Amino acid sequence: MRINEITPQVVELAPKELRPGILYVSYKYKLALHLCCCGCGEKVVTPLTPAEWQLRLTNGVATLHPSIGNWSMKCKSHYFIRNNKVIWAGEISNRQIAAVHRRDKTAIDAMHLANKQQRQTMDMPERPLSQPQTVTQLLAKIWNWLFGPGK
């Protein structure tokens, strides 16, 4: 039975048996999942990352972007989830599917590269750290700064 409306439910872990019409959202694992809205019973997992899907969930109303294209499933369903409504989209050709896969791969690769560069930047200090100093050495530097060497 085709689903035309979906209800979000925030969970840490999804239940073993998913219910039709429920969008399970795990912020901990950064994903949303649901049973395919065409009624075929397949599980649809959408990773929530800047390069994959983004979820807006406000006051129990969910919008998932971009569309859900279940092209690797037998049903090949394609739909959007906007304000808890399932909006059915038309079929998409194999050529269009291949283009979407290429675009997605490029976006994911770029996201991973940016994350790697950010981690490397965070690991490198902006300037070399000075050697640890004893209190006496530090006081001597302050004294010399204030009064000049040897005074």
BALOBA-1460 file (C-alpha; in Angstrom, 3 decimals):
// residues 151
<rec num="1" residu="m" x="0.000" y="0.000" z="0.000"/>
<rec num="2" residu="r" x="1.445" y="3.362" z="-1.076"/>
<rec num="3" residu="i" x="2.283" y="5.837" z="1.703"/>
<rec num="4" residu="n" x="1.480" y="9.516" z="1.085"/>
<rec num="5" residu="e" x="2.258" y="10.895" z="4.523"/>
<rec num="6" residu="i" x="5.102" y="10.119" z="6.899"/>
<rec num="7" residu="t" x="5.540" y="10.800" z="10.625"/>
<rec num="8" residu="p" x="9.019" y="11.476" z="12.008"/>
<rec num="9" residu="q" x="10.135" y="9.710" z="15.163"/>
<rec num="10" residu="v" x="13.458" y="10.556" z="16.821"/>
<rec num="11" residu="v" x="15.254" y="7.444" z="18.081"/>
<rec num="12" residu="e" x="18.754" y="6.488" z="19.106"/>
<rec num="13" residu="l" x="18.430" y="3.109" z="17.404"/>
<rec num="14" residu="a" x="15.671" y="2.095" z="15.033"/>
<rec num="15" residu="p" x="13.498" y="-0.843" z="16.071"/>
<rec num="16" residu="k" x="14.117" y="-4.246" z="14.490"/>
<rec num="17" residu="e" x="10.794" y="-4.056" z="12.705"/>
<rec num="18" residu="l" x="10.054" y="-0.746" z="11.028"/>
<rec num="19" residu="r" x="6.482" y="0.468" z="10.690"/>
<rec num="20" residu="p" x="5.184" y="1.883" z="7.412"/>
<rec num="21" residu="g" x="4.763" y="5.643" z="7.377"/>
<rec num="22" residu="i" x="7.343" y="6.324" z="10.107"/>
<rec num="23" residu="l" x="10.600" y="8.187" z="9.391"/>
<rec num="24" residu="y" x="13.024" y="7.055" z="12.104"/>
<rec num="25" residu="v" x="15.653" y="9.747" z="12.778"/>
<rec num="26" residu="s" x="18.853" y="8.982" z="14.683"/>
<rec num="27" residu="y" x="20.897" y="12.086" z="15.381"/>
<rec num="28" residu="k" x="23.476" y="9.938" z="17.166"/>
<rec num="29" residu="y" x="24.143" y="7.862" z="14.053"/>
<rec num="30" residu="k" x="23.367" y="10.717" z="11.623"/>
<rec num="31" residu="l" x="20.796" y="8.883" z="9.566"/>
<rec num="32" residu="a" x="17.120" y="8.599" z="8.816"/>
<rec num="33" residu="l" x="15.434" y="5.406" z="7.750"/>
<rec num="34" residu="h" x="11.985" y="4.259" z="6.747"/>
<rec num="35" residu="l" x="10.187" y="1.593" z="4.797"/>
<rec num="36" residu="c" x="9.900" y="2.477" z="1.125"/>
<rec num="37" residu="c" x="6.785" y="4.557" z="0.621"/>
<rec num="38" residu="c" x="5.691" y="2.504" z="-2.413"/>
<rec num="39" residu="g" x="4.721" y="-0.286" z="-0.021"/>
<rec num="40" residu="c" x="7.303" y="-2.849" z="-1.217"/>
<rec num="41" residu="g" x="8.641" y="-3.222" z="2.359"/>
<rec num="42" residu="e" x="12.300" y="-2.436" z="1.560"/>
<rec num="43" residu="k" x="14.279" y="-0.451" z="4.144"/>
<rec num="44" residu="v" x="15.490" y="2.955" z="2.946"/>
<rec num="45" residu="v" x="18.529" y="4.364" z="4.765"/>
<rec num="46" residu="t" x="19.472" y="8.006" z="4.206"/>
<rec num="47" residu="p" x="22.773" y="9.168" z="5.745"/>
<rec num="48" residu="l" x="22.457" y="12.708" z="7.070"/>
<rec num="49" residu="t" x="25.573" y="14.501" z="5.831"/>
<rec num="50" residu="p" x="26.150" y="17.704" z="3.900"/>
<rec num="51" residu="a" x="26.995" y="15.630" z="0.806"/>
<rec num="52" residu="e" x="24.091" y="13.193" z="1.036"/>
<rec num="53" residu="w" x="20.735" y="14.043" z="2.680"/>
<rec num="54" residu="q" x="19.777" y="16.922" z="4.902"/>
<rec num="55" residu="l" x="16.871" y="16.753" z="7.300"/>
<rec num="56" residu="r" x="14.843" y="19.660" z="8.616"/>
<rec num="57" residu="l" x="12.749" y="18.543" z="11.568"/>
<rec num="58" residu="t" x="10.745" y="21.218" z="13.372"/>
<rec num="59" residu="n" x="7.803" y="20.636" z="15.701"/>
<rec num="60" residu="g" x="7.237" y="17.124" z="14.365"/>
<rec num="61" residu="v" x="7.353" y="18.196" z="10.704"/>
<rec num="62" residu="a" x="10.088" y="16.670" z="8.547"/>
<rec num="63" residu="t" x="11.556" y="17.599" z="5.197"/>
<rec num="64" residu="l" x="14.281" y="15.423" z="3.717"/>
<rec num="65" residu="h" x="16.389" y="16.746" z="0.859"/>
<rec num="66" residu="p" x="17.157" y="15.717" z="-1.874"/>
<rec num="67" residu="s" x="14.645" y="13.201" z="-3.181"/>
<rec num="68" residu="i" x="14.614" y="9.519" z="-2.328"/>
<rec num="69" residu="g" x="15.571" y="7.529" z="-5.408"/>
<rec num="70" residu="n" x="15.360" y="3.803" z="-4.728"/>
<rec num="71" residu="w" x="17.026" y="2.854" z="-7.997"/>
<rec num="72" residu="s" x="18.875" y="-0.152" z="-6.615"/>
<rec num="73" residu="m" x="15.592" y="-1.657" z="-5.401"/>
<rec num="74" residu="k" x="13.172" y="-3.695" z="-7.454"/>
<rec num="75" residu="c" x="10.455" y="-1.020" z="-7.123"/>
<rec num="76" residu="k" x="12.711" y="1.816" z="-8.380"/>
<rec num="77" residu="s" x="10.434" y="4.304" z="-6.593"/>
<rec num="78" residu="h" x="11.291" y="7.993" z="-6.540"/>
<rec num="79" residu="y" x="9.759" y="10.549" z="-4.170"/>
<rec num="80" residu="f" x="10.343" y="13.588" z="-2.003"/>
<rec num="81" residu="i" x="9.489" y="13.988" z="1.674"/>
<rec num="82" residu="r" x="8.307" y="17.571" z="2.252"/>
<rec num="83" residu="n" x="6.535" y="18.688" z="5.435"/>
<rec num="84" residu="n" x="5.642" y="15.057" z="6.273"/>
<rec num="85" residu="k" x="4.055" y="14.586" z="2.827"/>
<rec num="86" residu="v" x="5.323" y="12.068" z="0.290"/>
<rec num="87" residu="i" x="5.443" y="13.728" z="-3.104"/>
<rec num="88" residu="w" x="5.799" y="11.189" z="-5.871"/>
<rec num="89" residu="a" x="8.274" y="11.946" z="-8.635"/>
<rec num="90" residu="g" x="8.410" y="10.508" z="-12.100"/>
<rec num="91" residu="e" x="10.643" y="7.734" z="-13.303"/>
<rec num="92" residu="i" x="14.245" y="8.514" z="-14.050"/>
<rec num="93" residu="s" x="16.317" y="6.990" z="-16.851"/>
<rec num="94" residu="n" x="19.415" y="4.846" z="-16.339"/>
<rec num="95" residu="r" x="21.484" y="7.665" z="-17.828"/>
<rec num="96" residu="q" x="20.043" y="10.146" z="-15.317"/>
<rec num="97" residu="i" x="20.664" y="7.665" z="-12.473"/>
<rec num="98" residu="a" x="24.316" y="7.317" z="-13.544"/>
<rec num="99" residu="a" x="24.664" y="11.117" z="-13.587"/>
<rec num="100" residu="v" x="23.204" y="11.346" z="-10.067"/>
<rec num="101" residu="h" x="25.632" y="8.656" z="-8.847"/>
<rec num="102" residu="r" x="28.581" y="10.579" z="-10.341"/>
<rec num="103" residu="r" x="27.407" y="13.840" z="-8.770"/>
<rec num="104" residu="d" x="26.911" y="12.125" z="-5.388"/>
<rec num="105" residu="k" x="30.369" y="10.517" z="-5.514"/>
<rec num="106" residu="t" x="31.981" y="13.870" z="-6.314"/>
<rec num="107" residu="a" x="30.142" y="15.551" z="-3.426"/>
<rec num="108" residu="i" x="31.050" y="12.780" z="-0.969"/>
<rec num="109" residu="d" x="34.717" y="12.774" z="-2.053"/>
<rec num="110" residu="a" x="34.860" y="16.565" z="-1.638"/>
<rec num="111" residu="m" x="33.277" y="16.318" z="1.823"/>
<rec num="112" residu="h" x="35.816" y="13.677" z="2.933"/>
<rec num="113" residu="l" x="38.718" y="15.736" z="1.571"/>
<rec num="114" residu="a" x="37.487" y="18.865" z="3.384"/>
<rec num="115" residu="n" x="37.104" y="16.881" z="6.627"/>
<rec num="116" residu="k" x="40.625" y="15.452" z="6.244"/>
<rec num="117" residu="q" x="42.102" y="18.908" z="5.607"/>
<rec num="118" residu="q" x="40.249" y="20.328" z="8.600"/>
<rec num="119" residu="r" x="41.569" y="17.542" z="10.857"/>
<rec num="120" residu="q" x="45.121" y="18.135" z="9.612"/>
<rec num="121" residu="t" x="44.809" y="21.881" z="10.195"/>
<rec num="122" residu="m" x="43.490" y="21.312" z="13.710"/>
<rec num="123" residu="d" x="46.399" y="18.959" z="14.504"/>
<rec num="124" residu="m" x="49.086" y="21.458" z="13.422"/>
<rec num="125" residu="p" x="49.884" y="24.363" z="15.720"/>
<rec num="126" residu="e" x="50.002" y="27.768" z="14.014"/>
<rec num="127" residu="r" x="53.529" y="28.368" z="15.331"/>
<rec num="128" residu="p" x="56.015" y="26.098" z="17.034"/>
<rec num="129" residu="l" x="55.496" y="25.758" z="20.738"/>
<rec num="130" residu="s" x="58.306" y="27.148" z="22.898"/>
<rec num="131" residu="q" x="60.221" y="24.925" z="25.251"/>
<rec num="132" residu="p" x="58.788" y="24.588" z="28.749"/>
<rec num="133" residu="q" x="60.360" y="27.039" z="31.166"/>
<rec num="134" residu="t" x="60.959" y="26.935" z="34.872"/>
<rec num="135" residu="v" x="59.494" y="29.673" z="37.013"/>
<rec num="136" residu="t" x="63.028" y="31.047" z="37.559"/>
<rec num="137" residu="q" x="63.680" y="31.253" z="33.789"/>
<rec num="138" residu="l" x="60.349" y="32.955" z="33.229"/>
<rec num="139" residu="l" x="60.980" y="35.485" z="36.005"/>
<rec num="140" residu="a" x="64.447" y="36.191" z="34.589"/>
<rec num="141" residu="k" x="62.909" y="36.940" z="31.172"/>
<rec num="142" residu="i" x="60.365" y="39.275" z="32.737"/>
<rec num="143" residu="w" x="63.103" y="40.995" z="34.799"/>
<rec num="144" residu="n" x="65.263" y="41.453" z="31.697"/>
<rec num="145" residu="w" x="62.317" y="42.815" z="29.756"/>
<rec num="146" residu="l" x="61.479" y="45.301" z="32.500"/>
<rec num="147" residu="f" x="64.954" y="46.438" z="33.504"/>
<rec num="148" residu="g" x="67.280" y="45.245" z="30.756"/>
<rec num="149" residu="p" x="69.936" y="42.543" z="31.026"/>
<rec num="150" residu="g" x="72.332" y="42.577" z="33.960"/>
<rec num="151" residu="k" x="70.640" y="45.286" z="36.024"/>
